[in-house]
Amino acid sequence: MVQLHVLFEHAAGYALFAVKEVEEIGMLLPMVEECVTKIAKFTSMVSLAAFFPFKSAQGALENINAISEGVVHADLRLFLETNMPESKKKAMLGVSDSKIGAALQEELSFSIQTGGVVVEILRGVRLHFHSLVKGLTAQAASKAQLGLGHSYSRSKVKFNVNRADNMIIQSIALLDQLDKDINTFSMRVREWYGYHFPELIKIVADNSTYCRLTQLIGNRKELSEESLESLEEVVMDSAKAQAILDASRSSMGMDISPIDLINIERFSNRVVSLADYRRGLQEYLRSRMSQVAPNLAALIGEVVGARLISHAGSLTNLAKYPASTVQILGAEKALFRALKTRGNTPKYGLIFHSTFIGRAAAKNKGRISRYLANKCTIASRIDCFSEVPTSVFGDKLRNQVEERLSFYETGDLPRKNVDVMKEAMKEAGDVTTEIKRKLEKKEKKRKKRESKLHEEVNGGANGTAEIKAENGEPEAPVKKKKIKAEVVETPDDVEAPAAEEVETPAKKKKKRKSEAMETEELPETPVTEKKKKKKIKAE
């Protein structure tokens, strides 16, 4: 008879349940589903065979990480080897995840069951777990689950090595949204201000410049020769500034009220501020790309590289893609439509925005896009898995694409890939050592600053201790004793003035000694005179 045991992984520990009458339960699966909710009927079918509580939160996290990755942890191995029946042929183990089931079957040679009745039994175990394990309350079980859930999520976030590419994904999405908004708002300003000064639309084509001019001009009737300089500063062209001034004098536009003009100026001010913010965001994106994916940015540009990373989901995902997928990334609809209608598949997706494809001839666009996708894949893999980010490989790959373009046009043979990569490896090694040296230098400076601060703090503590000693703490008498010991060493009374005569700024200690000697010799003289008088009287 086959004995079914079910393994249940909980935040509190591992539990092994023995299932009674497996064959009958398997036949009556609908009845099992009904009995799961009632604990009295469920305990008649399932009983707790063994329970292994986790010793600490760190141990629980390690075990759950191992289970999620389909790896058999040492604790799980020991638990199953100890509590499963010895005859492995008769014993069957039910698990929830097929991945961990396959690992257990390979390592411990258990017969594993994942589907069917096991799923319903595990559902009942999950529902009544705190009642089946003695000494475990529902509150304690929920606390353990909450704590493990937080630590598991935190570890998964930390595990993402290239999490800095999240900033790139968000910034490129915001950049695209800003482009749409600025275009929409600029068209609104043109249409709104066009009622008053329609000729300005034909003279100035740039949206941002048009909005600045709207702020500057205001009412066109107020324009004069004095405002020509300020117009030149905005337009950066004297001929255009003069054309605006001439057009304002003979304009066909309608008159506008001051309140309408104030609203137009406010809105154009908002558009100008959005355009300025967009420029700042583009600089931020450029700096992030130079840190996260410098080779991809050097090869295809910051914006197109960021779009590729955003479309793939992360730099790691982009590095996993083959070159054929990178080539048509962003043209999925066209690809599936072509496959459905059996038409021509697209030659390029997002990489079409690169300058290389625009510069290539019509017949060579497909070839250069395939070659460029190949180089993009290499660059993304180098960026993803290199320790020190450098743009050396990106520059070399860009030169290769340039050479391939000239080969299609003129027929000049490009350099071999092996030679280029060898050269790039040599240069990258030199750059990496230089960067590491600079980083070590910065680290040494930082440690030096920290040690200085530490010494200053300790020096302040010592200074307070010395002040305490001067104010009458127990250290003061010790210093006095030392002075007395030094005074005793002096042989004669005559040395005190001699020491004063030979006083130099380099030898201040002698001065201190002599002063101490004088202070102690003064009280001693009357004592010796008294003794002499006593001797004379006795005589």
C-alpha angles and dihedrals in degrees: 000000000000116000114212119207122182123212116213123188114207133171088249095052147288119311129192118202127194115219118212122217097006097181094051091048090051091052094047098047096146089054090051089054089055094046094051094079094051112072096202093058093039094055089053088061101035131040132180111255100177141347128203113192119206112248096217143001089256091055091049091051092049092050095047091047089052091050093048090053093046095247124138108235120215091244092053092047092051092045094052095042090052100044107030117092116268095236101075093184093064095039122083124189122210118206133175099225122057092206095060088040091059091048091051092048091051098045104032099024095230121156103246130206122189111164137045118033093005091069092054093046091050089050089056092045090052090051098047101027097120090051095048095052115066117233094018117113127198090246093052091047092051091047091052091049093049094048093046091046091055095046092045092051091046092051092049091052090049091047091064099099096187096044089133088077087070087074090053092050092051095044095049090048090050091046092055091047091050091051091055093045095047091050092049094046093045091054088050091052091048092050094044097046091037090077088065102034111014095165092067092071092065094044098049118042101172114093097214093047091048091054091048090051090049088056092046101043102040104161107024092212090067093060114112141160089277092064092055093093094052089048090053091052091057099039096035089215126092094203092054091047090053091047090053091050092049092046092051090058095052100031122145093209125123124252116264131212120239094245091054090048091052091053092048091050092049092051093046088050089055091051091050091051090050090051090051091049090050091056091051091049091051090054089050090050090050092052093047092049091050088055101039104030109009096156094050090047092049091049104044106007134265098272098047091042091051090049090052091051091046093049092047092049097237142005090259092056091048090051090053094054120097119238092255090060093046089051094061097029105139095024098081095127092053090047096052092042089053091048091049095048093035091237132136114305118231118269098211143007126185093351088070087084089065116105092234095069091045091053095048122092119257093255093049099046094095093047095048092046090054091048092046092050089053091053092045090056091052092048094049092050092050090049093047099049105028119104098213114039114228132162095220095105092045092055092049092048090049090053089051092054090048090052091049090052091052089047090057091049104037105013096240109153113243124226119271117265092234093058093047093049092049090052091046092049091053094048092044090052091054093046092047093052090049092050091047090050091052091048091051090049091052090048091052091050091049092050090047091053091048092050090049091051090048091051091048091052091048090045090055090052091050090048091056090049090053091049089052090050091053091049092061106283121151092270093069099072090051090060091048090054090054090053091050091051090053091048093053090059092064109099106201141027091232095070095072098072090038089057089051092052093051092050115145130171091241093058107052094146092069090053091052090049093049092048090050090049092052092049092052096042094057097067092041096061098068090051093057092046090054091051091051091050090051090051091050091050091049090052 
